[in-house]
Amino acid sequence: MRQREPPLPSCRPAPCETGFTLVETLVAMFVTTLILLSVAQLMITSLYVHRSATDLTETTALSSERLEQMRNTQYDLLLPGGSIAVNAAGFWENLDINGDGVNDYARRWEVLDLGDRKEIRVRTMSLLSTMGPPKETTLHQLVAPE
């Protein structure tokens, strides 16, 4: 006669082996915290870069606008003078582009007489840079009589 074999063990874990241990939970929380801090730092850097690019775009657009106005001025009316380094009477202005009563940008320009042509230089600087150093853009254009 054959002897009966013992029954196979159950596949279910014992009650004391279910769930996560305290160490596993702490490790998971630590890893999650590291990931969230990395994402937060990435968001802060992204905001900084976005604001910096916005300032630079605005200064370039304002310089380009003034340069275009001066290029459309009759050649004989472009009187030499001004400075892009300091405020010279009649050759600078402060700009409040958002209408809050606070000057956001300063724009300076100069016209140089080079004999057979004139050079126009325009510099726009942000006055209220909230992140990083103030941004500035300088554009120049040679203009010849028609």
C-alpha positions in Angstrom: 0.0 0.0 0.0 1.1 3.5 -0.8 1.7 5.9 1.9 -0.1 9.2 1.7 2.1 12.2 1.0 1.8 15.2 3.3 -0.3 18.2 2.0 1.5 21.0 0.1 2.0 24.2 2.0 -0.5 27.0 1.3 0.5 29.8 -1.1 -0.9 32.4 1.2 1.6 34.3 3.4 1.2 34.1 7.1 -0.6 37.1 8.7 2.6 38.5 10.1 4.2 38.8 6.6 1.6 41.1 4.9 2.1 44.8 4.2 5.2 47.0 4.2 7.7 47.2 7.0 8.5 50.5 8.7 11.9 50.6 7.0 10.5 50.1 3.6 7.9 52.9 4.1 10.6 55.3 5.3 12.9 54.5 2.3 9.9 55.1 0.0 9.1 58.4 1.6 12.8 59.5 1.4 13.0 58.7 -2.3 9.7 60.4 -3.0 10.9 63.5 -1.1 14.1 63.6 -3.1 12.2 63.4 -6.3 9.8 66.2 -5.3 12.6 68.5 -4.2 14.3 68.0 -7.6 11.1 68.8 -9.4 10.6 71.9 -7.2 14.2 73.1 -8.0 13.5 72.5 -11.7 10.4 74.7 -11.5 12.2 77.5 -9.8 15.0 77.4 -12.4 12.3 77.4 -15.1 10.6 80.5 -13.7 14.0 82.3 -13.5 14.9 81.5 -17.1 11.4 82.4 -18.3 11.5 85.8 -16.6 15.0 86.5 -17.8 14.0 85.7 -21.4 10.9 87.9 -21.1 13.0 90.9 -19.9 15.5 90.4 -22.8 12.7 90.1 -25.3 11.1 93.3 -24.1 14.3 95.3 -24.1 15.1 94.1 -27.7 11.5 94.9 -28.9 11.7 98.4 -27.3 15.2 99.1 -28.8 14.0 97.8 -32.2 10.9 100.0 -32.0 12.9 103.2 -31.4 15.5 102.3 -34.1 12.7 101.8 -36.6 11.2 105.2 -35.7 14.6 106.9 -36.2 15.2 105.0 -39.5 11.9 106.4 -40.8 12.9 109.9 -39.9 14.1 112.1 -42.8 17.9 111.9 -43.1 18.5 115.7 -42.7 16.4 115.7 -39.4 18.7 113.1 -37.7 20.8 115.5 -35.7 24.1 114.2 -34.3 24.2 113.9 -30.5 23.0 111.9 -27.6 24.7 109.1 -25.7 23.8 105.5 -24.9 26.1 105.6 -21.8 24.4 108.5 -20.0 21.1 110.4 -20.2 21.5 113.2 -22.7 18.8 115.9 -23.0 16.4 114.9 -25.8 18.0 111.5 -26.4 16.5 109.4 -23.6 13.2 108.4 -22.1 11.8 106.2 -19.3 9.1 103.8 -20.2 6.2 102.5 -18.2 4.9 99.7 -20.4 2.3 98.2 -18.0 0.7 101.5 -16.9 1.3 101.1 -13.1 3.0 104.5 -12.8 6.5 102.9 -12.3 9.2 103.2 -14.9 10.0 99.7 -16.2 12.7 100.6 -18.8 15.1 103.3 -19.8 15.9 103.9 -23.4 18.8 106.0 -24.7 19.9 106.7 -28.2 22.6 108.6 -30.1 23.2 109.7 -33.7 26.8 109.7 -34.9 27.7 111.7 -38.1 30.2 109.6 -40.1 30.5 112.0 -43.0 28.8 110.2 -45.8 26.3 108.4 -43.5 25.0 108.4 -40.0 25.0 105.7 -37.3 22.0 105.3 -35.0 22.5 103.5 -31.7 19.7 102.6 -29.3 20.1 101.0 -25.9 17.2 99.9 -23.7 17.7 98.8 -20.1 15.3 97.1 -17.7 15.0 99.1 -14.5 13.0 96.6 -12.4 14.7 93.3 -13.0 13.2 90.9 -10.4 15.5 88.0 -11.2 19.2 88.3 -12.0 21.0 91.3 -13.3 19.1 93.9 -15.3 18.8 93.2 -18.9 19.8 95.5 -21.7 19.9 95.5 -25.4 21.9 97.8 -27.8 21.1 97.9 -31.5 22.7 100.1 -34.1 22.0 100.9 -37.8 23.9 102.8 -40.5 21.7 105.2 -42.4 22.8 106.8 -45.8 21.1 109.7 -47.5 18.7 108.7 -50.3 
